[in-house]
Amino acid sequence: MWVLVVLVWFLIWAGGTYWYLFGKPSPFSLESLRPKEPLEMDQRKRDKVLKKGFSKDRIPENLDAIVVGSGIGGLTAAACLAKLGKRVLVLEQHDQSGGCCHTFVEKGFEFDVGLHYVGQLHENSLIRIAFDQITEGQLEFVTLDQHFDTIHIGLGKEHREYSIYTGKTEMEAHLKKQFPDDTEAVEKFFKVMKVCARKTHYLASLKLIPRWLALFLLKSGIADLCSSVFRLSATSATDWADQLTSNKDLQVIFSYLFYGVPPRDSSILINALLIHHYKRGAYYPKGGASEISYHISNTIRKYGGDVLVRAPVCQVLLDKDGAACGVAVRKGQELVEVKAPVVISNCGLFNTLKNFLPPEVHMKQDVQARLDLVKPGRGCFLIFSGFDGTAEELGIVSTNMWLFRNNNMDGMMDEYFEMSKEEAPDNAPMMFITFPSAKDPTAKIRHPGKSCMTILTMVKYEWFEEWKDSAVRKRGDDYMTYKMRFATNLFNWACLHFPKLKDKLVFQEVATPLSNMHYLGAYRGAMYSAEHNLDRYDPVSIAKNRCDTPIKNLYISGQDVFSCGIAGALHGGLLCASTVLDHILYMDLMFMKKKLKKDKAREDARLAKKLQ
């Protein structure tokens, strides 16, 4: 009798598990892919997609979900829901959609704001397949030079230069050539990098399985027995690097893709994943970063949804039971209520739980506990410079540059962020330089004879806080003088490496954390959203910081779900859609990946046989 009961229970459990994983309809299919259409270069036609303004009569009827924020995380979640027949409305406070993926044009120069390059887009990769599905095959990427990053450490006579190459074997081999005395350290780093890349889905799974089960696996030690990735996630990058090598330059390279957190306070898992992200190649959207929003928005509209801009959401509406049931949009002096049974926020945890909820709600213990899992990230400072001249004339290439004043990253970042407001502009310790016009071959056609450069560094929000209540472009001479001190020093530093730029400069715009708050809605101007520190990547925190929130029917997407950057935000959208649909979309993507690889192997075999 007991044997029969156990057998029946097992069959029910197995059947339920199979139905949960494979029995639900998928938003993804190879049949949805269409032949690529020609690049749309008519700006008026593009604006009809990217700059469609909010009004009451444009709200689709019978909405199934509202997405607040049109960054890649929000658009991804919206597209996944739309392709399953859900009617979705995406609301964006800026005058064009895309979030950090949008571009802007001034004086004939086009600048990317947050997308500078993307990795893991090789044939049949998971991210490539995901992009193909949410754009229905319309998004095209350009492969950048194999030498995709250059790292400069030190100034003057102390200057050293290192190059980073893509390639399954070339990346490691090239690094060994530059550090012949540390080949063992490089090998160990790449072994850990491989573990992190192959087992990160274990960490993501903590957000999809029941919370009680995730915490049980972690606190019981079972998770650690399954993989070392849980221990690596909570390991300091500095502590780990110190065990490998005393070479400070090599330690910088292990953590050079900075996001505002000193290596001492960051996870070796995240730093390793960021480098691994480009191992199989670095890519850039053909036609510019705005192509991402352009094509995903078309997908959402195809299935009955819409993406509307100039729609600043000021409140998440709650029903009598305290569940999210819509949002309030400020339209002039009026508040327009838009109702839907699901609300997804792509605006970050702090904006969502602190600014969109009534005070009596966001002060509740469970909401505060969720906020306590993360800290606000560092602010970003950007310089957009336009030059008269082609890339060849100016001596610029698609390779990015990372500049560090010395090789003590922990020390120089601590010293910098402890500086007073007056000291900081003259002492930025690091910056990133990129030339979007040199990455996109269509830029020569769309903006002939012009080149552009973007410089990025990290700053403290507090250095700019005194101007937070002033209007954009009306912050006064003191503000302009202060931000230009940063800009002048950073631009002159860049010109040491590109001396032809200074005489060809014809346009320059500077964005501070206040600019990022205004245009991107970034909390305290942090483009990478919540701080990616060790506390956040403790596995228990990962399990608790998931897409659902203490408010029923209110979900989080984007960079605050798992990690920063375009790929991190994309995964945030996939995880969010999986949570809302109660269906693990990654299983669908993995089966599609397996089928595509199998089809490719069959086609390669057929071609090889034909050649014989």
DODREN-608692 format. One line per field, with one value per residue (C-alpha): residue number from 1; x, y, z. Coordinates in steps of 0.001 Angstrom, whole numbers, plus 500000, padded with zeros to 6 digits. Layout:
REM DODREN-608692
nr: c(NUM,...)
px: c(X,...)
py: c(Y,...)
pz: c(Z,...)
END
This chain:
REM DODREN-608692
nr: c(1,2,3,4,5,6,7,8,9,10,11,12,13,14,15,16,17,18,19,20,21,22,23,24,25,26,27,28,29,30,31,32,33,34,35,36,37,38,39,40,41,42,43,44,45,46,47,48,49,50,51,52,53,54,55,56,57,58,59,60,61,62,63,64,65,66,67,68,69,70,71,72,73,74,75,76,77,78,79,80,81,82,83,84,85,86,87,88,89,90,91,92,93,94,95,96,97,98,99,100,101,102,103,104,105,106,107,108,109,110,111,112,113,114,115,116,117,118,119,120,121,122,123,124,125,126,127,128,129,130,131,132,133,134,135,136,137,138,139,140,141,142,143,144,145,146,147,148,149,150,151,152,153,154,155,156,157,158,159,160,161,162,163,164,165,166,167,168,169,170,171,172,173,174,175,176,177,178,179,180,181,182,183,184,185,186,187,188,189,190,191,192,193,194,195,196,197,198,199,200,201,202,203,204,205,206,207,208,209,210,211,212,213,214,215,216,217,218,219,220,221,222,223,224,225,226,227,228,229,230,231,232,233,234,235,236,237,238,239,240,241,242,243,244,245,246,247,248,249,250,251,252,253,254,255,256,257,258,259,260,261,262,263,264,265,266,267,268,269,270,271,272,273,274,275,276,277,278,279,280,281,282,283,284,285,286,287,288,289,290,291,292,293,294,295,296,297,298,299,300,301,302,303,304,305,306,307,308,309,310,311,312,313,314,315,316,317,318,319,320,321,322,323,324,325,326,327,328,329,330,331,332,333,334,335,336,337,338,339,340,341,342,343,344,345,346,347,348,349,350,351,352,353,354,355,356,357,358,359,360,361,362,363,364,365,366,367,368,369,370,371,372,373,374,375,376,377,378,379,380,381,382,383,384,385,386,387,388,389,390,391,392,393,394,395,396,397,398,399,400,401,402,403,404,405,406,407,408,409,410,411,412,413,414,415,416,417,418,419,420,421,422,423,424,425,426,427,428,429,430,431,432,433,434,435,436,437,438,439,440,441,442,443,444,445,446,447,448,449,450,451,452,453,454,455,456,457,458,459,460,461,462,463,464,465,466,467,468,469,470,471,472,473,474,475,476,477,478,479,480,481,482,483,484,485,486,487,488,489,490,491,492,493,494,495,496,497,498,499,500,501,502,503,504,505,506,507,508,509,510,511,512,513,514,515,516,517,518,519,520,521,522,523,524,525,526,527,528,529,530,531,532,533,534,535,536,537,538,539,540,541,542,543,544,545,546,547,548,549,550,551,552,553,554,555,556,557,558,559,560,561,562,563,564,565,566,567,568,569,570,571,572,573,574,575,576,577,578,579,580,581,582,583,584,585,586,587,588,589,590,591,592,593,594,595,596,597,598,599,600,601,602,603,604,605,606,607,608,609,610,611,612)
px: c(500000,502729,504686,501622,501160,504816,504633,501482,503036,506181,504197,502179,505368,507143,504134,503729,507414,507362,504258,505798,509035,507772,503975,503358,503378,506612,506889,509842,509847,512164,509159,508828,512178,511888,514439,516307,514793,517010,518303,515760,517674,514721,514727,511059,510046,512317,510834,507356,508634,511086,509288,505600,504161,501769,498107,494917,493658,496872,496485,495620,492417,492318,495952,497530,500670,502309,506088,507576,510839,511928,515479,516551,515279,511795,511581,512748,510134,507459,508371,508324,504867,503617,504737,502534,499492,499660,498739,501576,502110,505643,505823,508974,509469,512114,511229,512519,512563,515585,516905,520674,520296,519051,521195,521010,522079,523464,525080,525175,526968,525337,526274,525459,524572,525087,525722,529369,529857,528255,529692,528482,526715,528495,526411,523802,524778,521978,522065,522141,519088,517286,517941,516755,513528,512589,513381,512144,515518,515779,518706,522140,525496,528919,531913,534572,538338,539890,541931,538851,540275,543512,544437,546767,548216,550291,551319,554453,557508,555491,553041,552382,550056,548280,545925,543000,542052,538952,539176,538474,542214,543687,542488,544386,547429,547800,547593,550304,552606,552241,552784,555334,556191,552547,551320,550084,548029,546495,545641,543954,541981,540698,539763,537701,536279,535107,533486,531685,530446,529250,527639,526140,522759,522811,522747,520016,518003,517880,515530,513202,512757,510614,512342,512102,513805,516581,517325,517237,519764,522077,521865,522072,525304,523827,524348,528066,528394,526899,529214,531962,530131,528231,531484,533042,530061,530778,534582,536321,538112,541107,541358,541188,543747,546171,546305,547270,549870,551636,551734,549453,549154,547760,545404,544075,543388,541422,539099,539548,535899,534956,531398,532075,533019,536650,537870,538103,534330,533344,532727,535335,532417,531111,534571,535360,532003,532539,535810,534417,531537,533915,535896,534054,533970,532904,529989,528127,524602,524671,522931,523651,522396,518888,518334,517660,514704,513512,513118,511865,509229,508024,507684,505600,503316,502923,501156,498798,500917,502644,505678,504875,507280,506913,504949,506478,505027,504772,502892,502069,498341,497248,493839,491969,494026,497358,498123,499453,496684,498146,500109,499510,501129,501697,500361,500847,498906,496772,497317,496213,495453,496352,495098,496508,496692,500519,503015,506691,509203,512444,513370,515407,514544,515008,512843,510199,509901,510808,509431,506469,504781,502918,505063,502972,503681,507387,508051,506658,509156,509101,509635,512488,514041,514037,515681,518307,519599,521271,522894,522621,525318,527923,526989,528288,529921,530054,531619,530274,532701,532204,535025,535230,537166,537017,538390,541383,542133,541883,543740,540867,539699,536956,539217,538149,540595,540647,542957,544167,546479,548171,547783,546406,542719,541447,543667,543054,539281,539099,541142,539066,535658,536813,537832,535978,533833,536582,539392,537582,537526,541321,541924,539752,541746,540299,538206,536848,537148,535121,534493,530997,531447,534412,532412,529406,530149,526832,527994,530105,526938,524601,527059,529797,533009,532180,533539,532525,533986,532403,534339,532956,534098,532512,531667,529841,526282,526984,529469,526553,523727,523476,522052,519516,516471,517420,516014,518012,520098,519273,521521,523639,527219,528603,527306,528663,532075,532242,531322,533641,536560,535974,535448,538546,540847,539461,539466,543076,544018,542392,544260,547576,546700,544884,546694,544818,541506,542003,542208,539238,536786,533618,531009,531001,528216,528754,526405,526572,524570,521876,521709,521347,518537,516702,517116,517431,515529,518623,518447,521135,522553,523772,523624,524613,521725,522195,525760,527288,529106,529891,526790,524588,526284,526111,524058,521428,520954,520750,517980,516052,516534,514223,511789,508685,508333,506497,503722,501552,501533,504496,507687,511261,513227,516592,520009,518820,517660,521052,523890,524812,525279,523251,523522,522769,519653,518570,518775,516849,514062,514091,514031,511188,509110,509752,508442,505347,504468,505420,507374,511160,511885,515507,514376,512796,515944,518173,516113,516193,519954,520349,518217,520125,523465,522222,520941,524262,526243,524031,524470,528253,528375,526310,528638,531733,530315,529497,533055,534453)
py: c(500000,502472,501587,502463,505804,506726,505723,507796,510770,510466,510290,513371,515260,514215,515103,518481,519275,518300,520422,523406,523215,522123,522105,525833,527750,529478,533046,531961,530223,530063,530734,534252,535297,537408,538320,541437,544624,547471,549885,552678,555943,558309,560025,561006,557377,556335,559007,557561,554421,555841,559089,558243,560523,559532,560504,558975,557918,555956,553658,550160,548668,545687,545866,542784,544546,547944,548296,551449,552372,551467,550313,546944,545112,546590,546142,542521,541659,543459,541696,538256,538898,540406,537408,535243,537333,539691,543300,545374,549122,550463,553971,556106,559484,560685,561999,558835,555179,552997,554017,553522,552130,555393,557716,561449,563651,567167,569327,566305,564076,560891,559640,556419,556949,553626,550908,550937,547298,543930,540424,536827,537466,534765,532407,530462,531986,532370,536183,536206,533923,536088,539262,537521,536485,539837,541670,538836,538656,542347,543427,543178,543484,544437,542415,544741,544301,541367,543889,545329,546942,548710,549321,552161,552209,555063,558478,559864,557656,555215,554520,550889,549656,546298,544979,542588,540299,538258,534575,531241,530632,533948,535999,533853,533343,537057,537894,535331,536971,540264,538681,535899,535656,535163,532532,530326,533199,533853,530164,530047,533196,531688,528464,530445,532486,529269,528026,531348,531382,527774,527777,531259,529799,528173,531657,532798,529720,530971,533687,531274,528388,528907,531243,528783,526108,528451,529503,525885,524819,527691,527545,523763,523786,521640,524411,524646,520890,521273,524035,526420,529262,530090,530594,532563,534895,536055,536241,539615,540239,541697,538816,536322,538166,538531,534737,534464,537159,540140,541840,544866,545539,542054,542554,545688,543670,541125,543994,546663,546759,549108,549902,552094,549464,548937,545355,544845,545302,543584,539932,537977,536252,539494,540732,537372,537287,540783,539722,536369,538270,539386,536175,535133,538633,542233,543637,546864,547347,548164,551505,552534,551617,552966,550058,547878,549939,550527,546833,545632,548399,547168,543660,544910,546905,543980,542031,544822,546679,550042,552042,555648,558398,561651,559560,560181,557669,559218,556517,552811,552452,549978,548349,547937,544815,546615,544947,546877,547576,550283,553524,557268,559234,562973,564723,568451,569322,566195,562692,559996,556607,553576,550244,546739,543584,543488,546334,545818,548471,548824,551915,550206,549136,552540,554471,551756,551090,554553,556965,555170,553869,555876,556666,554415,551504,551963,552313,548834,546375,543933,546743,548198,544740,544430,547842,546948,544176,546762,550206,553082,552870,555485,558302,558429,561370,561444,563719,563643,565210,565769,566295,567398,564620,560951,558192,557848,561568,561637,558376,556711,553089,550901,549721,551072,552528,552219,554645,554297,556724,553869,550159,550376,550362,549967,552738,555269,554704,555040,558229,559654,559001,560454,563741,566977,568437,570946,568386,565795,567444,567570,564019,561532,558274,556411,556790,554912,556216,554928,556056,554964,556486,554156,551050,551422,551311,553034,556112,557118,557171,558692,561317,561700,563470,563487,561495,561321,560218,559339,559514,557950,558018,557533,560351,560902,562179,564380,566478,567687,567499,571246,571748,568901,571187,573376,572834,571062,573495,576186,575158,578307,579340,577654,574285,574769,575848,572901,570170,571671,571317,567556,567610,569662,567472,564249,565515,566691,563273,561650,563989,562677,559467,561100,564393,565172,565520,568844,570975,569216,569574,571387,570138,569013,568102,567028,564810,564630,562442,565128,564756,560996,561512,563835,561962,558352,558450,556908,557013,559458,559372,555767,554353,550911,551124,549577,549017,545712,545026,541852,542082,542107,539004,536982,533984,534530,538112,536873,534471,537216,539923,538523,539911,539857,542408,542648,544376,541824,542149,544578,543232,544451,544105,545336,545725,545387,541813,540207,542309,545486,546312,545526,541755,541992,544078,541706,538781,540880,541151,537408,536570,539029,537666,534131,535176,536959,534094,531438,529779,529476,531037,529934,526362,527455,529337,526388,523972,526429,526767,522997,522697,525473,523879,520516,522039,523812,520640,518826,521609,521675,517919,518235,520938,518938,515886,517993,519363,515839)
pz: c(500000,500998,497885,495797,497624,497112,493444,492866,494683,492587,489341,490319,491249,488047,485905,487611,487207,483545,482925,484743,482749,479350,479287,478978,475694,474751,473425,471307,467931,464951,462701,464153,462658,459507,456836,457922,456580,455302,457923,458410,458141,457762,461165,460900,460458,463320,465569,464988,466724,469255,470160,470179,472848,475630,475497,476854,473438,472767,475780,474480,475862,478211,479245,480770,482013,482338,482152,483663,481939,478410,479106,477732,480833,480551,476786,477049,479662,477630,474374,476024,477441,474175,472114,474358,473546,476523,475806,477250,477574,478127,479623,479358,481082,478565,475090,473425,474366,475045,478463,478416,474884,473415,471324,470830,467930,468377,465671,463386,465922,467253,470716,472527,476173,477882,475294,474235,473249,473940,474164,473844,470552,468576,466486,468471,471810,474365,474258,470456,470350,472931,470917,467747,469448,470978,467704,465461,463735,462835,465022,463410,465187,463869,465092,466492,466124,467944,469926,471601,474780,475717,479360,480314,483825,485244,483940,482315,482683,484823,481986,480957,478242,477900,475230,475585,472698,472007,471124,472842,473253,472099,475078,477580,475347,474653,478347,479121,476579,478401,481831,481216,484924,485914,483478,486333,487778,484362,483960,487357,486564,483320,485105,487596,484740,483092,486305,486783,483186,483187,486626,486928,486036,489487,491005,488624,489570,493153,491886,490095,492511,495644,498085,500980,498874,497766,501343,502517,499877,500809,504594,504724,502692,499934,497393,498195,497666,494176,492925,494003,492248,495442,497343,494484,494355,497902,497461,497265,493960,495805,498278,495441,493269,496200,496425,492756,492176,493682,490275,490764,487033,486463,489386,487673,484525,486546,487595,484914,483747,486581,487675,490693,493281,494413,493776,497532,497808,494551,493735,491803,490073,488557,487541,485924,484132,482711,481073,479939,478343,475557,475187,472026,470550,471107,469119,468387,466971,463276,462950,466530,469996,469337,466939,469997,471203,467645,466832,470228,470221,466827,468263,471203,468872,466495,469249,470326,472868,472679,473832,474764,475812,477752,480246,483704,486148,489612,491493,491470,492146,494800,495222,498506,499291,498743,495409,492401,489880,487657,487607,487637,484803,485071,481958,482460,485614,485340,486706,484289,485821,483702,485021,484545,486718,486483,486918,486021,487005,485083,487107,489825,493356,494944,492496,492597,496324,497633,495043,493442,496615,499256,502360,504585,502228,501515,505248,505937,507355,504426,501902,503950,504297,500519,500119,502719,500441,498190,498326,495839,493175,492304,489982,486410,484656,480846,478251,474691,472209,468471,465967,462362,460670,459836,462035,459725,459890,463682,464352,466210,466053,467483,470328,473732,476234,480007,481827,485447,487254,489126,489787,493323,492439,495997,497304,494557,494550,498343,498208,495348,496887,500211,498544,499058,496327,495467,495225,493118,489632,489466,490671,488775,489028,486058,482938,479938,476351,473418,469832,468727,465260,464663,465619,463354,459602,458871,460794,457793,455707,458274,459591,456946,457893,461606,464535,468164,471481,474811,478086,481271,484876,488292,490698,493968,493751,496788,494786,492612,495127,495807,492287,492429,492716,489759,486261,483573,481469,484019,486876,486773,486112,489252,488101,484590,485896,488282,485802,483176,485593,485487,481726,480905,482983,481537,477956,478260,479650,476605,474261,475591,473735,470804,470181,466952,468767,470516,467368,465755,468654,467550,470027,473650,476070,479673,481698,485504,487896,487763,483966,484349,486842,484467,481177,482344,485633,487255,491054,492250,488718,488956,485416,486723,489215,492691,493875,492809,496080,498006,500191,497112,495720,498875,497673,500379,499182,495586,496601,498394,495750,493105,490561,492707,495507,498846,496863,495095,491279,491330,489748,489172,485929,484664,486270,489864,489307,488698,487273,485433,481766,478662,479079,482804,482146,479362,481780,484304,481724,481013,484723,485282,482412,483712,487130,485800,483443,486018,483237,483018,479632,479796,479205,475907,474913,475809,473705,470829,471200,471158,468019,466209,467045,465851,462607,462062,462645,460153,457583,458096,457592,454410,453020,453934,452168,449119,448984,449122)
END
